[in-house]
Amino acid sequence: MQKIVQGLSELLADTYLVYLKTQNFHWNVRGPYFYSLHKMFEEQYTELALASDTIAERIRALNAFAPASFAEFLKLTSLKESRHDLPAEGMIKALLKDHEILHKTCMKLFKAAQQAQDEVTVDLLLKRMDVHDKTAWMLRSHLGKM
């Protein structure tokens, strides 16, 4: 289970970083699509906050401590922070890239959880992959890409 806990800890760090990045963009977006992006980013960071809690609770259910500091998250994350002064399109592109990476991270961990016969983690990861797929689709749609 140590491999699962480590993978969930990394996923938690990545999820929390995307949460912070999305909240940053919610606060700092500007331009002609301000209102729609402001609302979309709020919906996304709210979902990511709940996801962080769910992932941390799964780590605890596996009898391990969940990482819970910026220092720990920065050591565990594979993602990069973003500036607050990006144009709206840059914000969307940054989040799209992150959600695609999060999906890949979930897929990798999903295979490990299946091998470990950890059905609860498998279920959690299926739900996360669905959210990241849908979010990536919405972000691509804002960019006019398929």
C-alpha positions in Angstrom: 0.0 0.0 0.0 3.0 2.3 0.4 3.1 2.8 -3.4 -0.6 3.8 -3.4 -0.1 6.2 -0.5 2.9 7.8 -2.2 0.9 8.2 -5.4 -2.1 9.6 -3.6 0.2 12.1 -1.8 1.6 13.2 -5.1 -1.9 13.5 -6.6 -3.0 15.5 -3.5 -0.1 17.9 -4.0 -0.8 18.3 -7.7 -4.5 18.8 -7.0 -3.9 21.4 -4.4 -1.5 23.3 -6.6 -4.1 23.4 -9.4 -6.7 24.5 -6.8 -4.5 27.4 -5.8 -3.7 28.3 -9.4 -7.4 28.2 -10.4 -8.2 30.4 -7.4 -5.4 32.8 -8.4 -6.9 33.0 -12.0 -10.4 33.5 -10.6 -9.2 36.5 -8.6 -7.0 38.0 -11.4 -8.7 37.2 -14.7 -9.5 40.2 -16.8 -10.8 41.0 -20.3 -14.0 40.7 -22.3 -14.8 37.2 -21.0 -14.1 38.2 -17.4 -17.5 37.2 -15.9 -17.8 33.8 -17.6 -14.2 32.9 -16.8 -14.5 34.2 -13.2 -17.5 32.0 -12.7 -16.0 29.0 -14.4 -12.8 29.2 -12.4 -14.8 29.5 -9.2 -16.7 26.3 -10.0 -13.4 24.6 -10.8 -11.5 25.6 -7.7 -14.5 24.7 -5.5 -14.5 21.2 -7.0 -10.7 20.9 -6.6 -11.0 21.9 -2.9 -13.5 19.1 -2.3 -11.2 16.7 -4.3 -8.2 17.6 -2.1 -10.2 16.7 1.0 -11.4 13.4 -0.5 -7.8 12.4 -1.6 -6.4 13.4 1.9 -9.1 11.3 3.6 -8.3 8.3 1.5 -4.7 8.6 2.5 -5.8 8.7 6.1 -8.0 5.7 5.6 -4.9 3.8 4.4 -3.4 4.6 7.8 -0.9 7.2 6.6 -0.6 10.8 7.2 -1.6 13.2 4.4 0.8 15.9 3.4 -0.6 19.2 4.6 1.9 22.0 4.1 3.0 24.1 1.2 6.6 22.8 1.8 5.4 19.2 1.5 3.2 19.9 -1.5 6.1 21.7 -3.3 8.3 18.6 -2.8 5.6 16.2 -4.1 4.1 18.1 -7.0 5.1 17.7 -10.6 3.3 20.9 -11.6 4.5 24.5 -11.8 3.0 27.6 -10.3 1.8 30.4 -12.6 2.0 34.1 -12.5 -1.1 36.0 -11.6 -0.7 38.5 -14.5 -1.3 36.0 -17.4 -3.8 37.0 -20.1 -7.1 35.0 -19.9 -6.0 32.7 -22.8 -2.7 32.0 -20.9 -4.7 31.1 -17.8 -6.9 28.7 -19.8 -3.9 27.1 -21.5 -2.1 26.6 -18.2 -5.1 25.0 -16.5 -5.7 22.8 -19.6 -2.2 21.5 -19.4 -2.5 20.8 -15.7 -5.8 18.9 -16.0 -4.3 16.8 -18.8 -1.3 16.0 -16.5 -3.6 15.2 -13.6 -5.6 12.8 -15.8 -2.3 11.0 -16.7 -1.3 10.9 -13.0 -4.6 9.4 -12.1 -4.3 6.8 -14.9 -0.9 5.7 -13.7 -2.0 5.4 -10.1 -5.2 3.7 -11.2 -3.2 0.8 -12.6 -1.3 0.5 -9.4 -4.5 0.5 -7.4 -6.0 -2.2 -9.6 -2.9 -4.4 -9.1 -3.2 -3.9 -5.3 -6.9 -4.7 -5.5 -7.6 -1.4 -3.8 -11.2 -0.9 -5.1 -11.9 2.2 -3.1 -8.9 4.0 -4.6 -9.8 2.7 -8.0 -13.2 4.3 -7.6 -11.8 7.6 -6.4 -9.4 7.7 -9.4 -12.2 6.9 -11.9 -14.1 9.9 -10.5 -11.1 12.1 -10.7 -10.3 11.1 -14.3 -13.9 11.9 -15.3 -13.6 15.4 -13.7 -10.3 16.1 -15.3 -11.5 14.9 -18.7 -14.6 17.1 -18.5 -12.6 20.1 -17.3 -10.0 19.7 -20.0 -12.8 19.5 -22.6 -14.4 22.8 -21.3 -11.1 24.6 -21.3 -10.3 23.3 -24.8 -13.7 24.6 -25.9 -12.9 28.1 -24.6 -9.8 28.0 -26.8 -11.8 26.7 -29.8 -9.7 23.4 -29.9 -10.9 19.9 -30.0 
